[in-house]
Amino acid sequence: MAMPKNQNLIIERWDCRLTFAKEGRARYISHLDLMRTMQRAIKRAKVPIWYTQGFNPHMYLMFPLALPLGTDSRTESMDIALTEDIPFDKLLSQLNAAMPEGLYFLDAARPVRKHTDISSAEYVIEALFPADFPALDQWNSFTGRDVINVEKRVKPKKGRHKSEPSVKLVDIKPHITVLSAEQQDNTLRLCMRLPAGTEFNLNTGVVMDAFAAFTGVEPEEIYTKRTKILCADGEEFT
């Protein structure tokens, strides 16, 4: 069997964790398209990126936690590896010069925590409701229930006989930590912490859809921003 051409290469690498913002129109870029965008930007920036070794070498990029579509953030992380130990300020300057509107890097450092340490994330949600709708009272009634069930589609087990995905009810009440809730005019402003990471993820959209189903009223507009990514010990992911 033929061996890959770079099988015996030993290339020194420097790991780097980049913190970036995804705002404005860029928040509607899907996670898959974000990966492609980053790859193209890194090539344009002529950054000495490290490639995996094997039959199909590819640029090493790793996102510890995907961002829900349509969500703003200034706390996103992307891990890369370099073949040269270049200064972080130079790295940021090169990358930002090649980034599209709404995507830009804020910080670069050596990774401290493992991505498996991530356990939760904090969000700010601003939902605009029709005039005279008691959004805060309704929210308190919604979160005051003993159980908040949502439907979850379960993929069938692999086997000889094909079957349709099943649906089961999941209680998300224990997973919602409301940090604050207030209403100003027609806008309900919420700050909450939701589980995130390798064990269990709860999207803000699932929570707000469940709230809309409870009230029978859909928000006219929703703005969501992720403000923190946290580890199980309560420390911010770095």
ROMARLUM-994323 format. One line per field, with one value per residue (C-alpha): residue number from 1; residue in three letters; x negated, y negated, z negated. Coordinates in pm, whole numbers, plus 50000, padded with zeros to 5 digits. Layout:
# residues N
num <- NUM	... $
residuo <- ALA	... $
east <- X	... $
north <- Y	... $
up <- Z	... $
***
This chain:
# residues 238
num <- 1	2	3	4	5	6	7	8	9	10	11	12	13	14	15	16	17	18	19	20	21	22	23	24	25	26	27	28	29	30	31	32	33	34	35	36	37	38	39	40	41	42	43	44	45	46	47	48	49	50	51	52	53	54	55	56	57	58	59	60	61	62	63	64	65	66	67	68	69	70	71	72	73	74	75	76	77	78	79	80	81	82	83	84	85	86	87	88	89	90	91	92	93	94	95	96	97	98	99	100	101	102	103	104	105	106	107	108	109	110	111	112	113	114	115	116	117	118	119	120	121	122	123	124	125	126	127	128	129	130	131	132	133	134	135	136	137	138	139	140	141	142	143	144	145	146	147	148	149	150	151	152	153	154	155	156	157	158	159	160	161	162	163	164	165	166	167	168	169	170	171	172	173	174	175	176	177	178	179	180	181	182	183	184	185	186	187	188	189	190	191	192	193	194	195	196	197	198	199	200	201	202	203	204	205	206	207	208	209	210	211	212	213	214	215	216	217	218	219	220	221	222	223	224	225	226	227	228	229	230	231	232	233	234	235	236	237	238 $
residuo <- MET	ALA	MET	PRO	LYS	ASN	GLN	ASN	LEU	ILE	ILE	GLU	ARG	TRP	ASP	CYS	ARG	LEU	THR	PHE	ALA	LYS	GLU	GLY	ARG	ALA	ARG	TYR	ILE	SER	HIS	LEU	ASP	LEU	MET	ARG	THR	MET	GLN	ARG	ALA	ILE	LYS	ARG	ALA	LYS	VAL	PRO	ILE	TRP	TYR	THR	GLN	GLY	PHE	ASN	PRO	HIS	MET	TYR	LEU	MET	PHE	PRO	LEU	ALA	LEU	PRO	LEU	GLY	THR	ASP	SER	ARG	THR	GLU	SER	MET	ASP	ILE	ALA	LEU	THR	GLU	ASP	ILE	PRO	PHE	ASP	LYS	LEU	LEU	SER	GLN	LEU	ASN	ALA	ALA	MET	PRO	GLU	GLY	LEU	TYR	PHE	LEU	ASP	ALA	ALA	ARG	PRO	VAL	ARG	LYS	HIS	THR	ASP	ILE	SER	SER	ALA	GLU	TYR	VAL	ILE	GLU	ALA	LEU	PHE	PRO	ALA	ASP	PHE	PRO	ALA	LEU	ASP	GLN	TRP	ASN	SER	PHE	THR	GLY	ARG	ASP	VAL	ILE	ASN	VAL	GLU	LYS	ARG	VAL	LYS	PRO	LYS	LYS	GLY	ARG	HIS	LYS	SER	GLU	PRO	SER	VAL	LYS	LEU	VAL	ASP	ILE	LYS	PRO	HIS	ILE	THR	VAL	LEU	SER	ALA	GLU	GLN	GLN	ASP	ASN	THR	LEU	ARG	LEU	CYS	MET	ARG	LEU	PRO	ALA	GLY	THR	GLU	PHE	ASN	LEU	ASN	THR	GLY	VAL	VAL	MET	ASP	ALA	PHE	ALA	ALA	PHE	THR	GLY	VAL	GLU	PRO	GLU	GLU	ILE	TYR	THR	LYS	ARG	THR	LYS	ILE	LEU	CYS	ALA	ASP	GLY	GLU	GLU	PHE	THR $
east <- 50000	49866	49768	49864	49592	49575	49591	49240	49255	49212	49333	49314	49643	49756	50114	50316	50665	50830	51124	51343	51665	51952	52188	52430	52500	52227	52444	52652	52353	52401	52136	52027	51997	51809	51544	51506	51490	51215	51015	51033	50942	50640	50516	50561	50378	50082	50068	49822	50098	50025	50181	50266	50042	50177	50332	50560	50384	50615	50588	50620	50915	51125	51427	51482	51850	52077	52281	52656	52751	52861	52681	52433	52120	51785	51673	51630	51320	51129	50819	50550	50193	49902	49573	49403	49409	49519	49622	49992	50037	49895	50120	50431	50335	50284	50607	50828	50705	50848	51179	51523	51769	51900	51617	51305	51054	51021	50751	50494	50334	50211	50501	50558	50873	50981	51295	51445	51437	51718	52047	52265	52305	52476	52704	52891	53225	53436	53783	54024	54392	54718	54834	54999	54873	54766	54446	54271	54573	54612	54242	54261	54561	54376	54061	54263	54408	54283	54218	54138	54162	54038	54041	53714	53672	53483	53302	53380	53111	52916	53036	53180	53527	53569	53798	53905	53749	53949	54043	53999	54068	53775	53815	53588	53694	53395	53155	53269	53099	53259	53009	53243	53573	53719	53962	53924	54217	54283	53941	53871	53501	53371	53031	52996	52746	52802	52609	52354	52069	52018	52271	52589	52680	52989	53046	53205	53442	53582	53653	53819	54024	54151	54237	54427	54618	54707	54840	54977	54802	54499	54242	54231	53851	53585	53223	52986	52627	52392	52194	51996	51874	51823	51653	51800	51608	51769	51455	51472	51336	50989 $
north <- 50000	49657	49435	49066	48834	48647	48954	48906	48529	48392	48032	47832	47664	47383	47409	47090	47007	46714	46521	46368	46174	46274	45980	45806	45986	46238	46389	46554	46750	47118	47308	47501	47181	47019	47290	47230	46854	46892	47121	46874	46581	46765	46838	46473	46360	46587	46714	47004	47252	47611	47889	48236	48516	48818	48915	48610	48315	48034	47705	47754	47554	47645	47462	47568	47463	47384	47062	47085	46932	46569	46509	46226	46292	46144	46449	46719	46939	47104	47318	47321	47445	47257	47371	47053	46890	46545	46265	46264	45898	45967	46272	46070	45790	46028	46215	45909	45757	46059	46099	46014	45771	45881	46125	46009	46137	45988	46188	46464	46678	47025	47262	47313	47525	47829	47798	48084	47853	47639	47697	47388	47053	46727	46530	46202	46222	45922	46011	45751	45832	45667	45364	45428	45789	45866	46039	46039	46178	46446	46531	46567	46798	46996	47049	47103	47429	47757	47902	47744	48018	47983	48236	48390	48599	48922	49088	49457	49708	49843	50180	50378	50227	49857	49661	49301	49082	49093	48801	48789	48523	48365	48151	47846	47674	47802	47676	47311	47071	46727	46463	46167	46081	45737	45563	45216	45101	45390	45553	45847	45863	46192	46306	46679	46959	47275	47603	47626	47855	48223	48354	48156	47845	47629	47366	47031	47089	47399	47200	46911	47145	47317	46977	46876	47206	47143	46790	46842	46518	46504	46228	45974	45960	46148	46045	46294	46251	46500	46325	46600	46956	47128	47439	47675	47500	47166	47021	46868	47082	46966 $
up <- 50000	50095	49806	49796	49919	49590	49368	49226	49194	48845	48851	48532	48449	48223	48097	48078	47955	48130	47988	48256	48305	48530	48566	48797	49123	49043	48770	49044	49175	49096	48901	49210	49414	49125	49147	49521	49468	49210	49436	49724	49498	49356	49707	49809	49494	49579	49222	49173	49090	48992	49201	49078	49200	49384	49714	49718	49548	49446	49262	48886	48755	48452	48311	47947	47958	48250	48236	48303	48637	48609	48278	48221	48019	47923	47729	47995	48006	48287	48241	48508	48527	48688	48834	48711	48370	48487	48245	48161	48255	48601	48637	48548	48786	49078	49017	48963	49288	49471	49284	49429	49272	48934	48860	48679	48426	48079	47908	47956	47685	47606	47524	47152	47119	47318	47531	47328	47022	47171	46991	47042	47213	47122	47354	47374	47554	47649	47779	47914	47854	47961	47765	47427	47414	47053	47163	46825	46639	46903	46882	46504	46543	46810	46604	46286	46412	46271	46617	46954	47212	47569	47850	47960	48273	48212	48499	48544	48462	48754	48872	49154	49126	49196	48970	48933	48661	48340	48116	47742	47480	47297	46985	47032	46709	46505	46772	46782	46541	46562	46452	46505	46672	46729	46961	47108	47320	47559	47525	47296	47208	47072	46951	46911	46883	47087	47109	47390	47483	47547	47293	47365	47564	47530	47798	47714	48006	47837	47519	47703	47923	47608	47459	47774	47768	47403	47464	47814	47915	48144	48087	48368	48347	48152	48098	47934	47821	47659	47386	47213	47262	46928	46797	46537	46258	46348	46506	46852	47135	47241 $
***
